[in-house]
Amino acid sequence: MTDPLADWDIGRPLPRDARVFVAGSSGLVGSAVARHLRAAGFTDVVGVRSARVDLRDADATARFLDETRPAVVVDAAARVGGIAANAAEPVEFLHDNLRIQANLLDAAHRVGVGRLLLLGSSCIYPKFADQPIREDSLLTGALEPTNDAYAIAKIAGIMGVQSYRREYGRSWISAMPTNLYGPGDNFDLEKSHVLPALMRKFHEARVSGAPTVTVWGTGTPRREFLHTDDLAAACLHLLEHYDDPSPINVGVGEDVPIADLASLVADTVAFTGDIVYDTSRPDGTPRKLLDVSRLLSLGWKPTIGLAEGLASTYQWFLDQQGAQR
């Protein structure tokens, strides 16, 4: 098979006929990446559901990549969840993510994948890192204990990419997105991240006529939120313009207090009751704002504002629920 990247160089558009395997293509991030690649003209975007190929299984992963022979791989596959899920299942979050990453990197190397992008998470950085968080903050302090198992697995993924670059000369990269949201998110109250959990809480309160909604923590922690369609655009931009062993941050460069986010979500779903804060619940990291100056210097910037993104995400949620405003 002819290598579609044989005559390709960083800084030029990837060949649109190159086969791209998006691992985790049915999830929040992977579906957005696959959608964006197709919209950008890629004609051979491959995905597979975990029911058919379990990426935690090394043999199954190797067989699939041997059969499909992608030129490019985007690793958006992961076991993910919010504070409650991470605290309850650290073994699963550690082992599943370690296995997925190791299996994909190993199989991709053996079939000669030319470009690979591993997506991590901003939770890899120390809990009390200087703000905004630069990429060189990695491994300079203690992690947030509520999701340290997941963070360690993602740090191992970064090291995997760097190791294949160093030992085998692979042109592989890793990117660390901030908090993500968008169509396809997980709205399970026990396993979801803060934004979709808030959206579902406020929606159900509005529908039931409940007078209050309880939000975990004090409302003071600040968080940055990136729409998955913006992340997907950044992924393609990085595949075409970035080739460095250091992970690169992907975010919007602005954050909001959780209390302000809760009010914005309440407005989005038309909830008019009161918001109560349960201060017995953990806040998590006090602030987590990424320094995205390196990404911006490559010529990319986000285009979807938080209010606009919340509105489209809520409409997707309503469509899935068969609900009406």
TAQUI-V802359 format. One record per residue. N is the residue number from 0. PHI is phi as a letter, one per 20 degrees, with the letter a starting at -180 (none if undefined). D_CENTER is the distance of its C-alpha to the mean C-alpha in Angstrom with 1 decimal. Layout:
BEGIN
n=N phi=PHI d_center=D_CENTER
n=N phi=PHI d_center=D_CENTER
END
This chain:
BEGIN
n=0 phi=none d_center=32.1
n=1 phi=f d_center=31.8
n=2 phi=e d_center=28.9
n=3 phi=f d_center=27.4
n=4 phi=d d_center=26.0
n=5 phi=g d_center=29.4
n=6 phi=d d_center=30.5
n=7 phi=e d_center=27.2
n=8 phi=c d_center=26.4
n=9 phi=g d_center=23.6
n=10 phi=o d_center=24.0
n=11 phi=d d_center=25.0
n=12 phi=f d_center=23.3
n=13 phi=f d_center=22.2
n=14 phi=g d_center=24.8
n=15 phi=f d_center=23.8
n=16 phi=e d_center=25.5
n=17 phi=f d_center=23.4
n=18 phi=f d_center=21.8
n=19 phi=d d_center=18.0
n=20 phi=e d_center=16.5
n=21 phi=d d_center=13.0
n=22 phi=f d_center=12.2
n=23 phi=n d_center=10.6
n=24 phi=f d_center=12.0
n=25 phi=e d_center=12.9
n=26 phi=e d_center=9.7
n=27 phi=g d_center=7.8
n=28 phi=f d_center=5.6
n=29 phi=f d_center=8.5
n=30 phi=f d_center=11.1
n=31 phi=f d_center=10.3
n=32 phi=f d_center=10.4
n=33 phi=f d_center=13.5
n=34 phi=f d_center=15.0
n=35 phi=f d_center=14.8
n=36 phi=f d_center=16.3
n=37 phi=f d_center=19.0
n=38 phi=f d_center=19.7
n=39 phi=e d_center=20.1
n=40 phi=o d_center=22.7
n=41 phi=f d_center=21.3
n=42 phi=d d_center=23.7
n=43 phi=c d_center=22.5
n=44 phi=e d_center=18.9
n=45 phi=d d_center=18.8
n=46 phi=c d_center=16.7
n=47 phi=b d_center=17.9
n=48 phi=e d_center=17.5
n=49 phi=f d_center=17.6
n=50 phi=f d_center=21.0
n=51 phi=e d_center=22.3
n=52 phi=c d_center=20.7
n=53 phi=e d_center=19.3
n=54 phi=f d_center=17.3
n=55 phi=f d_center=18.4
n=56 phi=e d_center=21.8
n=57 phi=f d_center=22.7
n=58 phi=f d_center=25.6
n=59 phi=f d_center=23.8
n=60 phi=f d_center=21.0
n=61 phi=f d_center=23.8
n=62 phi=f d_center=25.8
n=63 phi=f d_center=23.1
n=64 phi=f d_center=22.4
n=65 phi=f d_center=26.1
n=66 phi=f d_center=26.8
n=67 phi=e d_center=24.3
n=68 phi=l d_center=24.5
n=69 phi=f d_center=21.6
n=70 phi=e d_center=21.9
n=71 phi=c d_center=18.2
n=72 phi=c d_center=15.3
n=73 phi=d d_center=11.5
n=74 phi=e d_center=10.0
n=75 phi=d d_center=7.0
n=76 phi=e d_center=9.1
n=77 phi=a d_center=8.9
n=78 phi=e d_center=10.7
n=79 phi=c d_center=8.9
n=80 phi=r d_center=10.9
n=81 phi=e d_center=12.5
n=82 phi=g d_center=15.4
n=83 phi=f d_center=17.9
n=84 phi=f d_center=16.2
n=85 phi=f d_center=15.4
n=86 phi=f d_center=19.0
n=87 phi=e d_center=20.6
n=88 phi=c d_center=19.1
n=89 phi=f d_center=18.4
n=90 phi=f d_center=20.1
n=91 phi=f d_center=18.0
n=92 phi=f d_center=14.7
n=93 phi=f d_center=16.3
n=94 phi=f d_center=18.2
n=95 phi=f d_center=15.9
n=96 phi=f d_center=13.1
n=97 phi=f d_center=15.9
n=98 phi=f d_center=17.6
n=99 phi=g d_center=14.8
n=100 phi=f d_center=14.2
n=101 phi=f d_center=18.0
n=102 phi=f d_center=19.0
n=103 phi=f d_center=16.9
n=104 phi=f d_center=18.0
n=105 phi=f d_center=21.5
n=106 phi=f d_center=21.9
n=107 phi=f d_center=20.5
n=108 phi=f d_center=23.0
n=109 phi=f d_center=25.8
n=110 phi=e d_center=25.5
n=111 phi=m d_center=25.1
n=112 phi=f d_center=21.7
n=113 phi=f d_center=22.1
n=114 phi=c d_center=18.7
n=115 phi=c d_center=15.5
n=116 phi=d d_center=12.1
n=117 phi=e d_center=10.1
n=118 phi=e d_center=6.4
n=119 phi=d d_center=6.6
n=120 phi=a d_center=6.2
n=121 phi=f d_center=8.9
n=122 phi=f d_center=10.7
n=123 phi=f d_center=12.3
n=124 phi=e d_center=14.7
n=125 phi=g d_center=18.0
n=126 phi=g d_center=18.6
n=127 phi=d d_center=21.2
n=128 phi=f d_center=20.1
n=129 phi=g d_center=21.8
n=130 phi=d d_center=20.2
n=131 phi=f d_center=18.6
n=132 phi=e d_center=16.9
n=133 phi=e d_center=17.7
n=134 phi=f d_center=16.4
n=135 phi=f d_center=19.7
n=136 phi=f d_center=19.2
n=137 phi=g d_center=17.6
n=138 phi=m d_center=20.0
n=139 phi=d d_center=22.4
n=140 phi=a d_center=22.4
n=141 phi=f d_center=21.7
n=142 phi=e d_center=18.3
n=143 phi=f d_center=17.7
n=144 phi=f d_center=19.6
n=145 phi=f d_center=17.8
n=146 phi=b d_center=14.7
n=147 phi=f d_center=16.4
n=148 phi=f d_center=16.4
n=149 phi=f d_center=12.6
n=150 phi=f d_center=12.6
n=151 phi=f d_center=15.6
n=152 phi=f d_center=14.1
n=153 phi=f d_center=11.2
n=154 phi=f d_center=14.1
n=155 phi=f d_center=16.1
n=156 phi=f d_center=13.7
n=157 phi=g d_center=14.2
n=158 phi=f d_center=17.9
n=159 phi=f d_center=18.0
n=160 phi=f d_center=17.0
n=161 phi=f d_center=19.5
n=162 phi=f d_center=22.1
n=163 phi=f d_center=22.1
n=164 phi=f d_center=22.5
n=165 phi=f d_center=25.3
n=166 phi=e d_center=27.1
n=167 phi=c d_center=26.8
n=168 phi=m d_center=26.0
n=169 phi=f d_center=22.8
n=170 phi=e d_center=21.1
n=171 phi=d d_center=17.6
n=172 phi=c d_center=14.9
n=173 phi=c d_center=11.7
n=174 phi=c d_center=9.3
n=175 phi=d d_center=7.7
n=176 phi=f d_center=5.6
n=177 phi=f d_center=7.3
n=178 phi=f d_center=7.1
n=179 phi=d d_center=5.9
n=180 phi=b d_center=8.6
n=181 phi=q d_center=10.8
n=182 phi=g d_center=12.9
n=183 phi=n d_center=12.2
n=184 phi=f d_center=10.7
n=185 phi=e d_center=12.4
n=186 phi=d d_center=15.4
n=187 phi=f d_center=17.1
n=188 phi=f d_center=18.6
n=189 phi=e d_center=18.6
n=190 phi=d d_center=15.2
n=191 phi=e d_center=12.9
n=192 phi=f d_center=11.3
n=193 phi=f d_center=13.8
n=194 phi=f d_center=13.6
n=195 phi=f d_center=13.9
n=196 phi=f d_center=16.4
n=197 phi=f d_center=18.4
n=198 phi=f d_center=18.5
n=199 phi=f d_center=19.9
n=200 phi=g d_center=22.3
n=201 phi=f d_center=23.7
n=202 phi=f d_center=24.1
n=203 phi=f d_center=26.0
n=204 phi=f d_center=28.0
n=205 phi=f d_center=29.1
n=206 phi=f d_center=30.0
n=207 phi=e d_center=32.0
n=208 phi=n d_center=33.5
n=209 phi=f d_center=32.5
n=210 phi=f d_center=33.6
n=211 phi=c d_center=30.8
n=212 phi=c d_center=27.2
n=213 phi=e d_center=26.3
n=214 phi=d d_center=23.2
n=215 phi=f d_center=22.3
n=216 phi=n d_center=23.3
n=217 phi=e d_center=25.2
n=218 phi=n d_center=23.0
n=219 phi=e d_center=23.3
n=220 phi=g d_center=20.0
n=221 phi=d d_center=18.2
n=222 phi=c d_center=14.5
n=223 phi=d d_center=12.7
n=224 phi=c d_center=10.8
n=225 phi=c d_center=9.2
n=226 phi=f d_center=9.8
n=227 phi=f d_center=7.7
n=228 phi=f d_center=11.0
n=229 phi=f d_center=11.1
n=230 phi=g d_center=7.9
n=231 phi=g d_center=9.6
n=232 phi=f d_center=12.8
n=233 phi=f d_center=11.6
n=234 phi=g d_center=10.7
n=235 phi=f d_center=14.2
n=236 phi=g d_center=15.7
n=237 phi=f d_center=14.6
n=238 phi=g d_center=15.9
n=239 phi=e d_center=19.1
n=240 phi=c d_center=19.6
n=241 phi=c d_center=18.2
n=242 phi=b d_center=19.8
n=243 phi=b d_center=19.8
n=244 phi=f d_center=19.2
n=245 phi=f d_center=17.5
n=246 phi=f d_center=13.8
n=247 phi=c d_center=13.0
n=248 phi=f d_center=11.3
n=249 phi=c d_center=9.5
n=250 phi=a d_center=10.5
n=251 phi=d d_center=13.6
n=252 phi=n d_center=15.9
n=253 phi=c d_center=17.1
n=254 phi=c d_center=16.7
n=255 phi=c d_center=18.7
n=256 phi=f d_center=20.4
n=257 phi=g d_center=19.3
n=258 phi=f d_center=22.8
n=259 phi=f d_center=22.4
n=260 phi=f d_center=19.2
n=261 phi=g d_center=21.2
n=262 phi=f d_center=24.0
n=263 phi=f d_center=22.0
n=264 phi=f d_center=20.6
n=265 phi=g d_center=24.1
n=266 phi=f d_center=25.5
n=267 phi=f d_center=23.0
n=268 phi=e d_center=24.2
n=269 phi=m d_center=27.8
n=270 phi=e d_center=28.2
n=271 phi=d d_center=31.2
n=272 phi=e d_center=31.8
n=273 phi=e d_center=31.2
n=274 phi=d d_center=28.1
n=275 phi=d d_center=28.9
n=276 phi=d d_center=27.1
n=277 phi=e d_center=27.3
n=278 phi=f d_center=27.7
n=279 phi=f d_center=28.2
n=280 phi=e d_center=24.5
n=281 phi=f d_center=22.2
n=282 phi=e d_center=20.6
n=283 phi=m d_center=18.2
n=284 phi=g d_center=17.7
n=285 phi=g d_center=20.0
n=286 phi=b d_center=18.0
n=287 phi=b d_center=14.7
n=288 phi=d d_center=14.9
n=289 phi=e d_center=13.8
n=290 phi=e d_center=16.5
n=291 phi=d d_center=15.3
n=292 phi=f d_center=18.9
n=293 phi=f d_center=18.3
n=294 phi=f d_center=15.9
n=295 phi=f d_center=18.4
n=296 phi=f d_center=21.2
n=297 phi=e d_center=20.0
n=298 phi=n d_center=20.7
n=299 phi=d d_center=17.4
n=300 phi=b d_center=16.8
n=301 phi=f d_center=14.9
n=302 phi=c d_center=17.2
n=303 phi=d d_center=16.1
n=304 phi=f d_center=17.5
n=305 phi=f d_center=16.4
n=306 phi=f d_center=19.6
n=307 phi=f d_center=19.2
n=308 phi=f d_center=15.6
n=309 phi=f d_center=16.8
n=310 phi=f d_center=19.8
n=311 phi=f d_center=18.2
n=312 phi=f d_center=15.7
n=313 phi=f d_center=18.8
n=314 phi=f d_center=20.8
n=315 phi=f d_center=18.5
n=316 phi=g d_center=18.8
n=317 phi=f d_center=22.6
n=318 phi=f d_center=22.8
n=319 phi=f d_center=21.3
n=320 phi=e d_center=23.7
n=321 phi=m d_center=26.6
n=322 phi=e d_center=27.2
n=323 phi=c d_center=28.9
n=324 phi=f d_center=29.0
END
